[in-house]
């Protein structure tokens, strides 16, 4: 069974605690009816509060929740643990730090193996960015900046929080116009579903107004934005 990648521009249990539509959508893609769901909070430094919110939220779903901490690592056989999971759900925070820690522990290659074995890899903000070749991020300070060394499971760039942070859209357009990889943007409450080969399957949303977008460089050297058909999950 082929796996899936779901990148959320915003939303999910951490940003829309009273709106479970995106989290339910992710669970619906899992390969079994009562999936094992592992929360990875590396991008927030394994924030205990963030992990606690995950457990509270997913106690409301028919699943088996777990978490993976890497700063105070308690899992010895990382590969075995990750490959047992049906869904790996990555929280928001610092994308660059997340990638560095994952690579130190060898989690990057294990996640590729999990995807190929049929797992759903998903996440919000940094948990969206990480799966892509490149992205826009605030990892390096208060100003947004490009990040070029994502995992490249989706051979494109990513821009979350597209409608909610004033810098996002103009920076992303400028970067793409200047040669940054073409890619995808997602509003708060929108999510982009890709297959295991990185091809877009559909865009979905937990809010009627939220959208996904394709952004690429046009022949005249500017950025061209195309709204994607986005299915409201409500």
Secondary structure, 3 states (H helix, E strand, C coil): CCCEEEEECCCCCCCCCCCCHHHHHHHHCCCCCCCEEEEECHHHCCCHHHHHHHHHHHCCCCCEEEEECCCCCCCCCHHHHHHCCCEEEECCCCHHHHHHHHHHHCHHHHHHHHHHCCCEEEEECHHHHCCEEEEEECCCCCCCEEECCCCCCEEEEEECCCCCCHHHHHHHHHHHHCCCCCEEEECCCEEEEEECCCCEEEEEECCCCCCEEEEEECCCCCEEEEECCEEECC
